[in-house]
Amino acid sequence: MATVSERIEVLVPVRTAYNEWTQFESFPRFMHAVQDVTQVDDATNRWTVSVAGVERTFRTRITEQVPDEVIAWETIDGKGHNGRVTFTSIEVAEPQPDKDNLHVAGSGPFVAGLEVTAATRGLHVTPEPEEPAMPKGRPGTLVEVEITWDDETFLEKLGDKLGLDDAQVKRDLRRFKKLVESEGAEGEWRGEIHDG
């Protein structure tokens, strides 16, 4: 068995990130190995994935789903994978401009192309104390994913040992981030599932 755990911050509210993840049939848009996901009913999906040139089809059952918090699933036939994704509301600080490095044109008279300030004129100016700028925050979401799957073939086992699986999940999460930040959520399913 191979296991990958990865996380990413996305600059959308938790509801938007969660809603997009409930659109299982859109997984091929950001998950490289996923060829197709068909939603059979509220709790069952049929997946077709291709890993290291090996194509597999299997069904999964949602074992836990709580809006804006968690979606967990397990394989119910064939060899496949189990997973869990959690969504945590966070505030993402936006970078603030560095006031010390800002130059405001026209803040003093110009002489021969050089700006003349109070200091260059020999005047003593006591700066007014500034309150430290508080970083502005935007609502964001920490998305944490853990996926476990059967690694049967030599190439799958090699990929796991070399960390290629971790790298692939990281890339998939970056594609999810790009998708949800640029397009928002395509839809939503707000139902709950407990104990499958």
Wavefront OBJ file of the C-alpha trace (Angstrom):
o trace
v 0.000 0.000 0.000
v 1.156 3.523 -0.766
v 0.032 6.631 1.106
v 0.351 10.285 0.189
v -0.522 13.257 2.392
v -0.415 16.754 0.942
v -1.930 20.173 1.678
v -2.457 23.473 -0.103
v -3.928 26.884 0.677
v -6.474 28.194 -1.798
v -7.673 31.788 -1.933
v -11.385 31.028 -1.883
v -13.780 30.620 1.034
v -14.098 27.111 2.459
v -17.612 26.744 1.001
v -16.317 27.330 -2.544
v -13.411 24.872 -2.179
v -15.668 22.227 -0.640
v -18.400 22.703 -3.247
v -15.930 22.210 -6.096
v -14.590 19.022 -4.502
v -18.138 17.597 -4.374
v -18.201 17.707 -8.187
v -16.562 14.296 -8.555
v -17.117 14.131 -12.308
v -14.843 17.179 -12.711
v -11.866 15.400 -11.091
v -10.191 14.696 -14.478
v -9.862 18.481 -14.886
v -7.243 18.602 -12.127
v -6.268 15.003 -11.250
v -3.725 13.754 -13.758
v -4.247 10.004 -13.265
v -8.053 10.165 -13.222
v -9.555 9.404 -16.611
v -13.219 9.424 -15.583
v -15.475 9.562 -12.524
v -19.163 8.739 -12.838
v -21.441 9.473 -9.917
v -23.767 6.476 -9.517
v -25.715 7.882 -6.553
v -25.102 10.289 -3.648
v -22.595 7.921 -2.020
v -21.201 5.821 -4.893
v -18.807 6.724 -7.730
v -17.193 4.697 -10.506
v -13.577 5.691 -11.212
v -11.276 4.941 -14.128
v -7.647 5.787 -13.425
v -4.393 5.219 -15.254
v -1.239 4.915 -13.142
v 2.125 4.029 -14.673
v 0.366 2.820 -17.802
v -1.980 0.519 -15.878
v -5.677 1.348 -16.221
v -8.054 0.411 -13.413
v -11.783 0.789 -12.934
v -13.328 0.529 -9.480
v -16.212 1.864 -7.405
v -15.906 3.940 -4.260
v -18.353 4.673 -1.495
v -18.416 7.924 0.459
v -17.925 6.956 4.097
v -18.089 10.431 5.589
v -19.195 13.741 4.177
v -19.846 16.897 6.199
v -20.295 20.152 4.272
v -17.294 22.483 4.454
v -15.360 20.002 6.621
v -14.589 16.562 5.197
v -15.138 14.048 2.403
v -13.814 10.487 2.881
v -14.204 7.465 0.614
v -13.180 3.829 0.273
v -13.037 1.323 -2.545
v -15.910 -1.179 -2.560
v -14.800 -3.400 -5.439
v -11.598 -4.218 -7.203
v -8.270 -2.736 -6.238
v -8.312 0.969 -5.855
v -7.836 3.565 -3.242
v -9.184 5.187 -0.104
v -8.994 8.856 0.642
v -9.895 11.714 2.876
v -9.893 15.435 2.208
v -10.481 18.060 4.877
v -11.284 21.736 4.487
v -10.278 24.291 7.119
v -11.274 27.941 6.925
v -8.219 30.200 7.166
v -7.345 33.824 6.580
v -4.631 34.381 4.009
v -2.614 37.566 4.501
v -2.116 39.659 1.407
v 1.343 41.155 0.973
v 1.601 44.821 1.964
v 3.813 47.266 0.076
v 7.033 48.159 1.860
v 6.666 51.860 2.707
v 10.422 52.280 3.193
v 11.049 51.396 -0.426
v 8.281 53.479 -1.930
v 9.148 56.626 -3.845
v 6.319 59.004 -4.474
v 6.986 61.242 -7.438
v 6.385 64.891 -6.770
v 6.807 64.671 -3.010
v 9.215 67.585 -3.142
v 10.452 70.204 -5.605
v 12.960 69.162 -8.254
v 16.269 70.918 -8.848
v 18.327 69.877 -11.867
v 16.469 66.550 -11.980
v 17.039 65.789 -8.296
v 14.214 65.791 -5.842
v 14.751 68.198 -2.988
v 13.332 67.021 0.299
v 13.250 68.615 3.718
v 16.340 66.618 4.692
v 18.358 67.788 1.672
v 17.339 71.376 2.424
v 18.777 71.031 5.932
v 15.415 71.205 7.633
v 14.744 69.070 10.646
v 11.491 67.178 10.271
v 10.162 64.961 13.015
v 8.211 62.164 11.392
v 4.826 61.385 12.816
v 4.756 57.959 14.383
v 2.970 55.477 12.177
v 0.884 52.659 13.414
v 2.175 49.376 12.086
v 0.173 48.272 9.083
v -1.942 45.257 9.858
v -1.873 42.753 7.034
v -5.152 42.533 5.239
v -6.542 39.058 5.020
v -8.726 37.248 2.558
v -10.854 34.243 3.307
v -9.073 31.108 2.251
v -9.121 27.366 2.736
v -6.508 24.859 3.803
v -7.174 21.691 1.785
v -5.510 18.575 3.221
v -5.582 15.311 1.263
v -4.592 11.794 2.280
v -4.847 9.018 -0.298
v -3.953 5.349 0.150
v -3.898 2.882 -2.758
v -2.694 -0.544 -3.805
v 0.635 -0.371 -5.614
v 0.738 -3.697 -7.425
v 3.059 -3.250 -10.364
v 6.791 -2.693 -10.307
v 6.349 0.797 -11.790
v 3.778 1.735 -9.147
v 6.059 0.520 -6.356
v 9.024 2.331 -7.897
v 6.977 5.530 -8.220
v 6.078 5.292 -4.542
v 9.701 4.712 -3.481
v 10.972 7.643 -5.580
v 8.310 10.008 -4.240
v 6.701 10.450 -7.641
v 3.257 9.891 -6.126
v 3.761 12.766 -3.677
v 4.883 15.008 -6.516
v 1.840 14.048 -8.592
v -0.601 14.804 -5.761
v 1.131 18.173 -5.231
v 0.690 18.970 -8.938
v -2.958 17.858 -8.792
v -3.586 20.144 -5.814
v -1.932 23.062 -7.620
v -4.269 22.406 -10.578
v -7.237 22.301 -8.158
v -6.086 25.638 -6.696
v -5.833 27.198 -10.149
v -9.240 25.828 -11.167
v -11.156 26.893 -8.062
v -9.466 30.297 -7.784
v -10.109 31.157 -11.427
v -13.548 29.608 -11.924
v -15.047 29.114 -8.463
v -17.251 26.079 -7.895
v -19.206 24.454 -10.733
v -21.921 23.208 -8.419
v -22.467 21.818 -4.971
v -23.832 18.928 -2.984
v -24.531 19.888 0.612
v -25.824 16.573 1.951
v -24.194 14.662 4.799
v -23.063 11.053 4.956
v -21.963 9.302 8.138
v -20.717 5.722 8.438
v -21.128 5.134 4.712
l 1 2 3 4 5 6 7 8 9 10 11 12 13 14 15 16 17 18 19 20 21 22 23 24 25 26 27 28 29 30 31 32 33 34 35 36 37 38 39 40 41 42 43 44 45 46 47 48 49 50 51 52 53 54 55 56 57 58 59 60 61 62 63 64 65 66 67 68 69 70 71 72 73 74 75 76 77 78 79 80 81 82 83 84 85 86 87 88 89 90 91 92 93 94 95 96 97 98 99 100 101 102 103 104 105 106 107 108 109 110 111 112 113 114 115 116 117 118 119 120 121 122 123 124 125 126 127 128 129 130 131 132 133 134 135 136 137 138 139 140 141 142 143 144 145 146 147 148 149 150 151 152 153 154 155 156 157 158 159 160 161 162 163 164 165 166 167 168 169 170 171 172 173 174 175 176 177 178 179 180 181 182 183 184 185 186 187 188 189 190 191 192 193 194 195 196
